[in-house]
């Protein structure tokens, strides 16, 4: 009997290139997504969570007050400058960061090349200060939300070079998977409106299509802009050809690309620094009130001092800021540096700004976050679809168990649910570790990875369906109890936050309750589907029937 030949446009198997362009694209889409799917899941999940890094920072440092963005720039700069004069005399550089909005809620100072012999507390250091008093904020050491944000592109426990290579390849694979996915779904928009629950493999494919198409422009933007973000890491030969390969050559490259013009070496002749009030007023006349983001002082107290004021970019899509360069002694404006010094630089800054999304207001920020969740779900359903499809084949075919299939199923449980449990453990560690312990921030992230590794191992020793339900139940418990842990370990519990209108602290606790509830619903639905008898026995009605308190309807 001859084999049935699939009709044109109907792929007999989307996992192997049996002929034709679309079949080849289907194979490419499947294996590009599977090969680095778990790494891409980590990148999307931590990047989505890290998008609210400022809010997570605040929750993980409950000792901090509310944001100080209502302070006057001139008053804050005067307080910070006084602290730097005391903390870092004879420094090569003072840097003042003013509180300008959500992305920069507190004043900070940073210095380099200070003289310890002249009384400096350290040659180089940074401090987060109270903009009213100049005192250092006393808060627990933590990686905060910034660690989660950086994890999505720097990973962890790896050098910058290693992580750049790995993340770059994963991002490239993601772009290939997206483009090939669009090609193989010739009815992509029709499929978007189609969802058939309870149909096994068909349902997973429908869910994957919906999650993919709903935020497809965002997925393409975030992936391509991520490659642009790492462009310098992938052009070392271009840089080396023009500047050389030694440390001085690299410093010269960075200075040419990122430093403003007009900077000179120190004259080693003392001179008083011009008051900052007039410079800030001039910058605000040009940019608008409250638009000065930072003040960079080179060679303070020297005749060749330079003061660079940078513009706040929270209302601009492009990531680079306009700058004003002043003579640090007489206050003369030397250079006005536009936000984009060239077309190529402007395009790069635009893509980076789109990727980071720091310009977004509350509504757009919510859309960014929701789109990130859709991307995370898209990757998860793709991994699950691969496993479900082959599990159905394995159950109908004779032969030994497919070890590759078992590995994928275990990795799916340990990553899709295990990694979120690890993030919950990261938050638990923030509250339960002693505040004064050495290396506290490091131990927070160690606990995250230890928990994740434990979940990966746990999944290998349990039947797959049981592992899913038990892991989901643990995730629901871990997230839902976080507000209780917060209430037992700090005075910033949900009742206080709501009564004081502290939306950041209250919002985090409420978000954890919602996330815990979602995990619980998924666990309950899978329990009813996979183990209907066991789930029915856990209902209150079953208990009343077993006690003869409810009459059977049969």
C-alpha positions in Angstrom: 0.0 0.0 0.0 1.4 3.4 -1.0 1.9 6.1 1.6 -0.5 9.0 1.7 1.1 12.1 0.3 0.1 15.2 2.2 -1.7 17.8 0.2 0.2 21.0 -0.7 0.3 23.4 2.3 -0.4 20.5 4.8 2.8 19.5 6.6 2.9 15.8 7.5 5.3 16.6 10.3 6.3 20.1 11.5 9.4 18.8 13.2 11.4 17.5 10.1 12.0 19.1 6.8 10.3 16.6 4.5 10.4 19.0 1.6 9.1 22.4 0.9 10.0 25.8 2.3 7.2 25.8 5.0 8.2 22.4 6.3 11.8 23.6 6.6 10.7 26.7 8.5 8.5 24.5 10.8 11.6 22.4 11.6 13.7 25.5 12.1 11.0 27.1 14.4 10.7 23.9 16.5 14.4 23.4 17.1 15.4 27.0 17.4 12.7 27.4 20.1 13.5 24.1 21.9 17.3 24.2 21.9 17.5 27.3 24.1 13.9 27.5 25.3 14.6 27.2 29.0 17.2 29.9 28.8 14.8 32.1 26.9 12.2 31.4 29.6 14.6 32.6 32.3 15.4 35.7 30.2 11.8 36.7 29.6 10.6 35.9 33.2 13.4 37.8 35.0 13.3 40.6 32.5 9.5 40.9 33.0 9.8 40.8 36.7 12.8 43.2 36.7 10.8 45.7 34.7 9.4 46.7 38.1 12.9 46.8 39.6 12.4 50.1 41.4 9.2 48.8 43.2 10.9 45.5 44.1 13.9 47.4 45.4 11.6 49.4 47.7 9.9 46.2 49.0 13.2 44.5 49.6 14.4 47.5 51.6 11.5 48.3 53.8 13.6 50.6 55.9 13.6 53.2 53.1 11.0 56.0 53.2 8.8 56.9 50.2 10.4 58.3 47.1 11.9 61.8 47.5 11.1 63.0 44.0 9.3 66.2 45.3 12.6 67.8 46.5 13.9 70.9 44.8 16.9 70.2 42.6 19.0 73.2 44.0 18.4 72.3 47.6 19.2 68.6 47.0 22.3 69.4 45.1 23.6 71.7 47.9 23.0 68.9 50.5 24.7 66.3 48.3 27.7 68.5 47.5 28.3 69.2 51.2 28.4 65.5 51.9 30.8 64.9 49.0 33.1 67.7 50.3 33.2 65.9 53.6 33.3 62.3 52.3 35.7 62.6 49.3 38.2 65.5 49.5 40.6 65.9 46.6 38.7 63.5 44.4 39.1 63.3 40.6 35.4 63.1 40.1 32.2 63.8 42.1 28.8 62.5 40.7 25.5 63.7 42.1 22.3 61.8 41.0 19.1 63.8 41.8 15.7 62.2 42.5 13.8 62.8 39.3 11.0 60.2 39.1 10.1 56.5 39.4 13.4 55.3 37.9 15.5 57.4 40.3 13.5 57.8 43.5 16.4 58.8 45.9 19.5 61.0 45.8 22.8 59.2 45.3 26.4 60.3 45.2 29.5 58.6 43.7 33.1 59.5 43.7 36.5 58.4 42.2 40.1 59.0 43.0 39.6 60.6 46.4 42.6 61.0 48.8 42.3 58.8 51.9 45.3 60.7 53.4 43.2 63.9 53.1 40.4 62.4 55.1 38.3 60.6 52.4 36.3 57.6 53.7 37.4 55.6 50.6 39.1 56.2 47.3 35.9 55.4 45.4 32.5 54.6 46.7 28.8 55.4 46.3 26.1 56.3 48.8 22.3 56.6 48.8 21.4 59.6 50.8 18.5 61.4 52.3 18.0 64.5 50.2 16.8 66.5 53.1 19.6 65.8 55.7 22.4 64.3 53.6 22.6 61.3 55.9 23.1 57.8 54.5 20.0 55.7 54.3 20.4 52.7 56.6 18.8 49.8 54.8 19.5 46.0 54.5 21.9 44.8 51.9 20.0 43.2 49.0 20.2 42.5 45.3 16.7 43.9 44.9 14.8 44.1 41.7 17.9 45.3 39.9 19.4 41.9 40.3 16.4 40.3 38.6 16.6 42.8 35.8 20.3 42.3 35.2 19.9 38.5 35.4 17.9 38.5 32.1 20.9 39.6 30.2 23.9 39.0 32.4 22.7 35.7 33.9 24.7 35.0 37.0 27.9 33.3 38.2 29.4 34.0 34.7 31.8 36.6 33.4 30.4 39.4 31.3 32.1 37.9 28.2 30.5 34.5 28.8 27.0 35.9 29.4 27.2 38.2 26.4 28.0 35.2 24.1 25.3 33.0 25.6 22.6 35.6 25.8 23.4 36.9 22.3 23.0 33.4 20.7 19.8 32.8 22.7 18.4 36.2 21.5 19.4 35.4 17.9 17.6 32.0 18.2 14.6 33.8 19.5 14.5 36.1 16.5 14.8 33.1 14.2 12.0 31.3 16.0 9.7 34.4 15.7 10.3 34.9 12.0 10.0 31.2 11.2 6.8 31.1 13.3 5.2 33.8 11.3 6.2 32.1 8.0 4.7 28.7 9.0 1.4 30.1 10.2 -0.1 31.2 7.0 -3.4 31.7 8.8 -1.8 33.3 11.8 -4.5 36.0 12.4 -7.3 33.5 12.0 -5.6 31.1 14.4 -5.4 34.0 16.9 -9.2 33.9 17.3 -9.3 30.1 17.6 -9.0 28.3 20.9 -10.3 24.8 21.5 -9.9 23.8 25.2 -9.7 20.2 26.3 -8.3 19.0 23.0 -4.8 18.0 24.1 -2.1 18.9 21.6 -4.5 21.1 19.6 -5.3 23.2 22.7 -1.6 23.8 23.5 -1.0 24.8 19.9 -4.0 27.3 20.1 -2.7 28.7 23.3 0.8 29.1 21.8 -0.6 30.9 18.8 -2.7 33.3 20.9 0.1 34.2 23.2 2.5 34.6 20.2 0.2 36.8 18.0 -1.3 39.0 20.7 2.0 40.7 21.4 4.0 39.8 18.2 5.1 43.4 17.5 6.4 43.6 21.1 8.2 40.3 20.8 9.9 41.3 17.6 10.9 44.7 19.0 12.2 43.4 22.3 14.2 40.7 20.6 15.8 42.8 17.9 16.5 45.7 20.3 18.1 43.2 22.6 20.6 42.4 19.9 21.2 46.1 19.3 21.7 46.5 23.0 24.6 44.0 22.9 26.1 45.3 19.6 29.3 46.5 21.1 30.0 43.1 22.7 29.8 41.5 19.3 32.1 44.0 17.5 35.4 43.7 19.4 37.4 43.4 16.1 35.9 46.6 14.7 36.9 48.5 17.9 40.3 46.9 18.0 41.0 47.8 14.3 40.4 51.5 15.0 41.7 51.9 18.6 44.0 48.9 19.4 43.6 46.1 21.9 45.2 47.5 25.1 43.5 49.0 28.1 44.3 52.6 27.1 42.9 52.0 23.6 39.6 50.8 25.0 39.4 53.8 27.4 39.9 56.1 24.4 37.1 54.3 22.6 34.8 54.8 25.5 35.8 58.4 25.9 35.2 59.1 22.2 31.8 57.4 22.1 30.3 58.3 25.5 32.2 61.3 27.0 31.2 64.9 26.2 33.6 67.3 24.5 35.6 69.9 26.4 37.1 67.6 29.1 40.7 68.4 30.1 43.3 67.1 32.5 43.6 68.6 35.9 45.9 71.7 36.1 46.8 70.9 39.7 46.1 74.5 40.6 43.4 75.0 43.3 40.3 77.1 42.5 36.9 77.4 44.1 34.0 75.5 42.5 31.3 77.7 41.0 27.9 77.5 42.9 25.6 74.9 41.4 22.5 76.9 41.8 23.0 79.2 38.8 24.0 76.2 36.6 20.9 74.2 37.5 18.7 77.3 36.9 20.2 77.7 33.4 19.7 74.0 32.6 16.1 74.2 33.8 15.4 77.2 31.6 16.5 75.1 28.6 15.0 71.7 29.5 12.2 72.6 32.0 11.8 72.5 35.7 12.9 69.3 37.4 14.6 68.1 34.3 18.2 67.9 35.7 19.0 64.2 36.3 22.6 64.3 37.3 25.6 66.6 37.9 29.1 65.2 37.0 32.0 67.2 38.4 35.4 66.5 37.0 38.5 67.7 39.0 36.5 69.5 41.7 38.6 72.3 43.3 40.9 72.5 40.4 41.4 75.4 37.9 40.4 73.0 35.1 37.2 71.7 36.7 34.3 70.9 34.5 30.7 70.4 35.4 28.4 68.3 33.2 24.6 68.5 33.7 22.6 65.7 32.2 18.9 65.8 31.2 16.3 63.5 32.7 15.2 61.0 29.9 12.1 59.6 31.6 9.9 61.5 29.1 12.0 60.5 26.1 12.1 57.2 24.2 15.8 57.5 23.4 18.0 56.4 26.2 20.7 59.0 25.8 20.4 62.4 27.5 21.2 65.9 26.4 24.1 67.4 28.3 25.5 70.9 29.2 29.2 71.2 29.8 30.3 74.2 32.0 33.5 75.6 33.2 33.7 74.6 36.8 35.3 77.8 38.0 33.5 80.6 36.2 30.3 78.8 35.2 30.8 79.6 31.4 28.8 77.2 29.1 31.4 75.5 27.0 29.3 72.9 25.1 25.7 71.9 24.5 25.7 68.2 23.7 22.5 66.9 21.9 21.0 63.6 23.0 21.9 62.1 19.6 25.4 63.1 18.4 24.9 61.1 15.1 22.3 59.2 13.2 23.8 55.9 14.1 24.0 56.8 17.8 20.5 58.1 17.7 19.1 54.9 16.2 21.0 52.8 18.8 19.7 54.9 21.7 16.2 54.7 20.3 16.3 50.9 20.3 17.8 50.7 23.7 15.2 53.1 25.0 12.4 51.0 23.5 13.9 47.9 25.0 14.3 49.3 28.5 10.9 51.1 28.5 11.9 53.6 31.1 10.0 56.3 29.4 6.7 54.6 29.8 3.9 56.0 32.0 1.7 53.8 34.2 -0.6 52.5 31.4 2.2 51.8 28.9 4.3 50.3 31.7 1.4 47.9 32.3 1.3 47.0 28.6 5.1 46.3 28.7 4.7 44.1 31.7 1.6 42.3 30.2 3.5 41.8 26.9 6.5 40.4 28.8 4.1 37.9 30.5 2.7 36.9 27.1 6.2 36.3 25.8 7.1 34.2 28.9 3.8 32.2 28.3 4.6 31.9 24.6 7.9 30.2 25.4 6.4 28.0 28.1 3.6 26.8 25.8 6.0 26.1 23.0 8.1 23.8 25.3 4.9 22.1 26.6 3.6 21.6 23.0 6.8 19.8 22.0 6.5 17.5 25.0 2.7 16.9 24.7 3.0 16.1 21.0 5.7 13.5 21.5 4.0 12.0 24.6 0.9 11.3 22.5 3.1 9.6 19.9 5.0 7.6 22.5 1.7 6.3 24.1 0.5 5.0 20.7 3.8 3.6 19.5 5.5 0.4 20.8 9.1 0.5 22.0 11.2 1.8 24.9 10.6 5.1 26.7 12.1 8.1 24.9 14.8 9.5 27.2 14.9 12.8 25.4 11.2 13.2 25.9 11.4 12.4 29.6 14.3 14.9 30.0 12.3 17.7 28.3 9.2 16.9 30.5 11.3 17.1 33.7 13.1 20.3 32.6 9.7 21.8 31.8 8.4 21.2 35.4 11.7 22.3 37.0 11.9 25.5 35.0 8.4 26.7 34.1 7.3 26.3 37.8 10.6 25.8 39.5 12.2 29.1 38.5 9.2 31.1 39.8 9.4 29.2 43.0 13.1 30.2 43.1 12.2 33.9 42.7 9.6 33.5 45.5 12.4 32.0 47.7 14.6 35.0 46.8 11.9 37.2 48.3 11.5 35.0 51.4 15.3 35.1 51.9 15.1 38.9 51.9 12.8 38.8 54.9 14.2 35.8 56.8 18.0 36.2 56.5 19.6 38.2 59.4 19.8 41.8 58.4 23.5 42.1 59.4 24.8 38.9 57.9 27.9 39.2 55.7 27.3 38.7 52.0 23.6 39.0 52.6 22.7 40.0 49.0 24.8 37.2 47.6 23.0 34.7 49.8 19.6 35.9 48.6 20.5 35.0 45.0 22.3 31.8 46.1 19.0 30.7 47.7 17.2 31.5 44.5 19.4 29.1 42.5 19.5 26.5 45.2 15.7 26.4 45.2 15.5 26.2 41.5 18.1 23.4 41.4 16.1 21.6 44.1 12.9 21.8 42.0 14.8 20.5 38.9 16.0 17.5 41.0 12.6 17.0 42.6 10.9 16.7 39.2 13.2 13.8 38.2 12.0 11.6 41.1 8.3 12.1 40.8 5.7 11.1 38.1 5.4 14.0 35.7 1.7 14.8 36.4 2.2 14.6 40.1 5.3 16.8 39.9 3.3 19.4 38.0 0.6 19.6 40.6 2.9 19.5 43.6 5.2 22.2 42.1 2.2 24.4 41.2 0.8 24.0 44.8 4.1 24.9 46.2 4.3 28.0 44.0 0.8 29.0 45.1 1.8 28.7 48.7 5.2 30.4 48.4 3.7 33.5 46.7 0.5 33.7 48.7 2.3 33.6 52.1 4.8 36.4 51.2 2.5 39.2 52.6 2.2 37.2 55.8 6.0 36.8 56.0 6.3 40.5 55.4 3.8 41.3 58.2 5.7 39.0 60.7 9.1 40.4 59.9 8.6 44.1 59.3 6.3 47.0 60.3 5.4 47.6 56.6 2.6 45.1 56.3 -0.4 45.4 54.0 -2.6 47.0 56.6 -0.1 49.8 57.3 0.7 50.3 53.6 -3.0 50.6 52.6 -3.9 52.9 55.5 -0.9 55.2 54.7 -1.5 55.1 50.9 1.9 53.6 50.3 1.0 52.1 46.9 4.4 50.6 46.2 4.5 48.4 49.4 0.8 47.6 49.2 1.0 46.9 45.5 3.8 44.3 45.9 1.9 42.4 48.6 -1.3 42.4 46.6 0.5 41.3 43.5 2.0 38.3 45.4 -1.5 37.3 46.5 -2.8 37.5 42.9 0.1 35.4 41.6 -0.4 32.9 44.4 -4.1 32.6 43.5 -3.3 32.1 39.8 -0.9 29.2 40.6 -3.5 27.7 42.9 -6.2 27.8 40.2 -3.9 26.1 37.7 -3.0 23.4 40.2 -6.7 22.8 41.0 -7.7 22.6 37.4 -5.0 20.1 36.6 -5.8 18.1 39.7 -9.4 17.8 38.5 -8.4 16.9 35.0 -5.6 14.3 35.8 -6.9 12.9 39.1 -10.7 13.5 39.1 -11.4 10.9 41.9 -8.7 12.3 44.2 -9.8 15.9 43.6 -13.5 15.0 44.3 -12.6 13.4 47.6 -11.0 16.6 48.7 -14.2 18.7 48.3 -16.4 19.5 51.3 -19.4 17.9 49.6 -17.6 14.5 49.5 -16.9 14.7 53.2 -20.5 15.5 54.0 -21.7 12.6 51.8 -19.2 10.2 53.6 -20.8 11.2 56.9 -24.3 10.6 55.6 -25.2 14.3 55.9 -26.0 14.7 52.2 -28.4 12.4 50.3 -27.0 10.9 47.1 -28.8 12.1 44.0 -28.3 8.7 42.3 
